[in-house]
């Protein structure tokens, strides 16, 4: 039985722009407009705009909102000021991760949680199940469009559309202001490409106006619409985790290299077990690797050591458009996590040599 796909506000616009549309996390989304490599390079070297309106947005508000966030998330949200954002994850009770997310502090007692599209319902139910203090929760996922304007020319393009001084917004902070004549847009100095830029949260009613204005403003800088294909290769070059691939309900944040967002300065769900894991040390860890021999690693491929021992598996892999070689992420036993260690990726019936690399693959 086919489940009905949810439409994002600009679905017709993407079709008009010639996008190849694919089902993704329950939504019909643009995968690519021209080619993944071309779109990828546009973002790294110039400026591109992504429609990532499939992401989920929850508002938590009230005097106990922070307490709830502190309980469900691994990072320390008391460090947030109004106007700042924080990357975090929600651990489950079994040592894995429910989801990774960004937490925005909108007002003293009001927070925006941005979650992965595939996990909207799961996350909502999870947070609600721990909401013992009746914190007000509002799901705004289907009312908000989200555009990521990314690349070295992003500030130049967007500055034409707003009086907000974009260059003065530090990384992982945001301003709520007017852009392209639309009020109350969250202008956030975040993004999952490593190329710099902004993410814009706009009500669906203003989505088309904002999208058109950005494409128009970026004409002389050859701005291009970018699909989810290039979003994946861009985040992979930075070594950023993708939920469902590199982290999931079975992977510990410490194994995934997310110790930096796992703060034991406060109790949170499963914090005792994770603290014990930190003290005892993990037995496997997520690493980046670069192919030495020709071959493209893919999720699910097995990883071996020089003595033909199975030591792990690939979680994400692709051809890097900037490095022009295969790169990937995967979990390997702890003795093989050292940078420059040789590993072998089983690609069909051949074991292909790769080398463990310190992330990110692309240095800014």
C-alpha positions in Angstrom: 0.0 0.0 0.0 1.5 3.4 -1.0 1.5 6.0 1.7 0.6 9.4 0.6 3.6 11.7 0.1 3.5 15.1 1.9 3.9 18.1 -0.4 6.3 20.9 0.4 5.0 24.4 -0.4 7.2 24.8 -3.5 6.8 21.4 -5.1 5.3 22.9 -8.3 8.1 25.4 -8.5 10.8 22.7 -8.3 9.1 20.8 -11.1 8.9 24.0 -13.2 12.7 24.4 -12.6 13.2 20.9 -14.0 14.1 19.1 -10.8 14.2 15.4 -10.6 11.7 14.8 -7.8 12.0 11.7 -5.5 10.2 10.4 -2.4 12.4 11.2 0.6 11.4 10.7 4.3 7.7 10.8 3.3 8.0 14.0 1.2 8.4 14.5 -2.6 11.8 16.4 -2.8 14.1 17.7 -5.4 17.1 15.3 -5.8 18.9 17.3 -8.5 18.2 20.0 -11.1 21.3 19.6 -13.4 23.9 17.2 -11.9 25.1 16.4 -8.4 28.7 17.3 -9.2 27.8 20.6 -10.8 25.4 21.6 -8.0 28.0 20.6 -5.4 30.7 22.8 -7.0 28.3 25.7 -7.2 27.9 25.6 -3.4 31.6 25.1 -2.6 32.7 27.9 -5.0 29.7 30.3 -5.4 26.2 30.1 -4.0 23.3 27.7 -4.1 19.8 27.5 -2.6 18.3 24.3 -1.1 14.7 23.8 -0.3 14.8 21.6 2.9 11.3 22.3 4.0 10.8 18.6 4.8 12.6 19.2 8.1 10.5 19.2 11.3 10.0 22.2 13.6 8.6 22.0 17.1 8.0 24.9 19.5 8.5 24.2 23.2 7.4 27.0 25.5 6.8 27.8 29.2 8.6 27.9 32.5 9.5 24.1 32.2 10.5 24.1 28.6 14.3 24.2 29.4 13.9 21.4 31.9 12.3 19.2 29.3 15.0 20.0 26.7 17.8 19.3 29.3 16.2 15.9 30.0 15.8 14.8 26.4 19.0 16.2 24.9 22.7 15.5 25.4 24.1 19.0 25.0 23.7 21.7 27.7 20.9 24.0 26.7 21.5 26.3 29.7 24.4 27.7 27.6 22.0 29.1 25.0 21.2 32.8 25.0 18.2 34.3 23.1 19.4 34.4 19.5 21.8 31.4 19.7 21.5 27.8 18.5 23.0 24.5 19.5 23.6 21.2 17.8 22.5 18.3 20.0 21.1 14.8 20.0 18.4 12.9 21.8 19.8 9.7 23.4 17.5 6.8 23.8 17.4 4.5 26.9 19.5 1.7 25.1 22.6 3.8 24.3 21.5 4.8 20.8 20.2 8.1 19.4 16.6 9.0 18.7 17.6 11.9 16.5 20.1 14.7 16.1 18.7 18.2 16.1 19.3 21.9 16.4 17.8 23.8 19.3 17.1 27.6 18.9 16.4 29.8 21.9 13.7 32.2 20.5 12.8 33.9 23.8 13.5 33.3 27.5 10.9 30.5 27.8 10.5 29.6 24.1 12.6 27.2 22.0 12.5 25.9 18.5 13.7 22.3 17.9 14.5 21.4 14.3 14.5 17.7 13.7 15.0 15.3 10.8 12.1 14.8 8.4 12.1 11.0 8.7 11.8 11.3 12.5 9.1 14.0 12.9 6.4 11.7 14.3 8.9 9.5 16.3 10.6 12.6 17.9 7.3 14.3 18.7 6.1 11.1 20.5 9.4 10.7 22.3 9.5 14.2 23.6 5.8 14.1 24.5 6.4 10.8 26.4 8.9 12.6 28.7 6.8 15.8 29.0 5.8 15.2 32.6 5.4 18.9 33.4 2.9 19.7 30.6 5.3 21.9 28.6 3.3 23.5 25.7 4.4 21.8 22.5 3.4 23.0 19.0 4.3 21.1 15.8 4.9 23.7 13.1 6.5 21.3 10.6 3.8 21.8 8.0 3.6 25.6 8.4 7.2 26.5 7.9 9.4 26.4 4.8 13.2 26.2 5.2 15.7 27.4 2.6 19.5 26.9 3.0 21.4 29.5 1.1 25.0 28.2 1.1 28.4 29.0 -0.3 31.0 31.8 -0.1 28.7 34.2 -1.9 25.6 33.6 0.3 26.1 36.7 2.4 26.6 39.0 -0.6 23.4 37.7 -2.3 21.1 37.8 0.8 22.4 41.2 1.9 20.6 42.8 -1.0 17.3 41.6 0.4 17.5 42.7 4.1 18.6 45.5 6.4 19.9 42.9 8.9 23.7 43.1 9.0 24.3 39.5 7.9 28.1 39.6 8.3 27.5 40.4 12.0 25.6 37.1 12.7 28.2 34.7 14.2 28.1 31.0 13.4 25.2 29.2 15.2 23.4 32.4 16.1 20.3 33.9 14.4 18.3 37.0 14.0 14.5 37.2 13.5 13.9 40.0 10.9 12.6 41.1 7.6 14.0 39.8 4.4 12.6 40.2 0.8 9.7 42.2 2.4 8.6 39.2 4.6 8.5 39.8 8.3 9.6 37.4 11.1 11.9 35.2 9.1 14.5 33.4 11.2 17.8 34.2 9.6 20.2 31.6 11.0 24.0 31.3 10.4 23.8 27.6 10.2 23.9 24.9 7.4 25.1 21.4 6.7 27.5 22.0 3.9 30.6 23.5 5.5 30.5 26.2 2.8 29.1 28.9 5.0 25.8 30.7 4.6 22.4 30.9 6.2 19.2 28.9 6.8 15.9 30.8 6.5 12.8 29.7 8.3 9.8 31.4 6.6 6.0 30.8 6.9 4.7 28.8 3.9 2.7 31.9 2.9 5.9 33.8 2.1 7.9 30.8 0.8 7.5 31.5 -3.0 8.1 35.2 -2.6 11.3 34.6 -0.7 12.6 31.8 -3.0 12.0 34.0 -6.1 13.6 37.0 -4.5 16.7 35.0 -3.6 17.1 33.5 -7.1 16.6 37.0 -8.5 19.2 38.6 -6.2 21.7 35.9 -7.0 21.5 36.1 -10.8 24.7 37.9 -11.3 26.5 35.5 -9.0 25.0 32.5 -10.9 23.0 31.2 -7.9 21.5 27.8 -8.6 18.8 25.7 -7.0 20.5 22.7 -5.4 19.0 19.3 -4.7 19.3 16.7 -1.9 21.9 14.7 -3.9 24.5 17.5 -3.6 23.4 18.2 0.0 24.5 14.6 0.8 27.9 14.9 -0.9 28.6 18.3 0.7 27.9 17.1 4.2 29.9 13.9 3.6 33.0 16.0 2.6 32.7 17.7 6.0 32.3 14.4 7.8 28.8 15.5 9.2 26.6 12.6 10.3 23.4 11.8 8.5 20.7 10.3 10.7 19.7 6.8 9.4 23.1 6.3 8.0 25.9 7.2 10.4 23.8 7.5 13.6 20.6 5.7 14.5 18.8 4.0 17.4 21.7 1.6 17.8 24.7 4.0 17.6 26.1 5.7 20.7 26.9 9.4 20.4 30.3 8.6 21.8 31.0 6.0 19.1 29.8 8.5 16.5 32.3 11.1 17.5 29.6 13.3 19.1 31.2 13.4 22.5 31.5 17.2 22.1 27.7 17.5 22.2 27.4 15.0 25.1 27.7 17.0 28.3 27.8 15.2 31.6 27.4 18.4 33.6 23.7 17.6 33.9 21.5 14.4 34.0 19.7 13.5 30.8 18.1 10.3 29.4 20.7 7.4 29.6 23.5 9.8 30.8 24.7 7.4 33.5 25.2 4.6 31.0 26.9 6.9 28.5 29.2 8.3 31.2 30.2 4.8 32.0 30.8 4.1 28.3 33.0 7.2 28.2 35.0 6.1 31.2 35.4 2.5 30.0 36.0 3.6 26.3 34.1 2.6 23.2 35.0 -0.5 21.2 34.3 1.0 17.8 34.2 4.5 16.4 33.0 6.3 13.3 35.9 7.3 11.1 36.4 9.0 7.7 38.3 7.2 5.0 39.6 8.1 1.6 40.0 5.6 -1.3 43.6 5.1 -2.3 42.6 2.7 -5.1 39.8 3.4 -7.6 36.3 2.6 -6.2 33.3 4.2 -4.7 32.3 3.1 -1.2 28.6 2.7 -0.4 26.6 2.3 2.8 26.6 -1.3 3.9 29.9 -2.3 2.4 32.2 -4.2 4.7 35.5 -3.0 6.0 38.5 -5.3 6.5 42.0 -4.9 7.9 45.3 -5.9 6.2 45.0 -9.4 7.7 41.5 -10.0 6.2 39.7 -9.5 9.5 36.2 -7.9 9.2 36.6 -4.7 11.3 33.4 -2.7 10.4 31.1 -1.4 7.8 30.6 1.7 5.7 27.7 4.0 6.7 28.0 6.7 4.1 30.1 6.8 0.9 30.3 8.6 -2.4 32.7 10.1 -5.0 33.9 13.5 -3.6 33.4 16.1 -6.3 36.2 18.3 -4.9 38.8 15.6 -4.2 37.7 13.5 -7.2 38.1 10.3 -5.3 35.9 8.0 -3.2 35.3 9.0 0.4 33.2 7.5 3.2 32.3 7.2 6.8 32.1 3.9 8.7 32.4 2.3 12.1 35.6 0.3 12.7 37.0 -1.4 15.8 38.9 1.0 18.0 42.4 -0.3 17.1 41.8 0.8 13.4 40.7 4.4 14.1 44.1 6.1 13.9 44.6 8.5 11.0 46.6 7.1 8.1 45.7 3.5 9.0 45.1 1.3 6.0 41.7 -0.4 5.6 40.1 -2.3 2.8 36.6 -1.8 1.5 34.8 -4.8 0.0 33.4 -3.4 -3.3 31.5 -6.2 -5.0 34.0 -9.1 -5.2 37.2 -7.0 -4.6 38.8 -5.5 -1.5 39.9 -2.0 -2.4 42.5 -0.1 -0.3 41.5 3.1 1.6 43.2 5.2 4.3 41.6 6.5 7.5 41.5 10.3 7.4 41.0 13.0 10.0 37.8 14.8 9.4 36.7 17.0 7.6 37.9 15.7 4.2 37.8 19.3 2.9 39.6 21.9 4.9 37.9 25.3 4.9 
